[in-house]
Amino acid sequence: MSVPLAYFPRLLNATPAQREKFILSGNGVGIHWDELDEDISVENLILGIGDLTSAK
């Protein structure tokens, strides 16, 4: 499975090393990047739902 990084601007703008520093959270229901302050729901990934925060 792959999802375009463009769906997640924080990940898109991160370095490859930063993207590699993640943990599975909530018994595997989410992915968390502490350094990037990013949390992604595995369900949303499967559904193809990108970042829902408003652009500022």
Secondary structure, 3 states (H helix, E strand, C coil): CCCCHHHCHHHHCCCHHHHHCCEEEHHHCEEEECCCCEEEEHHHHHHCCCCCCCCC
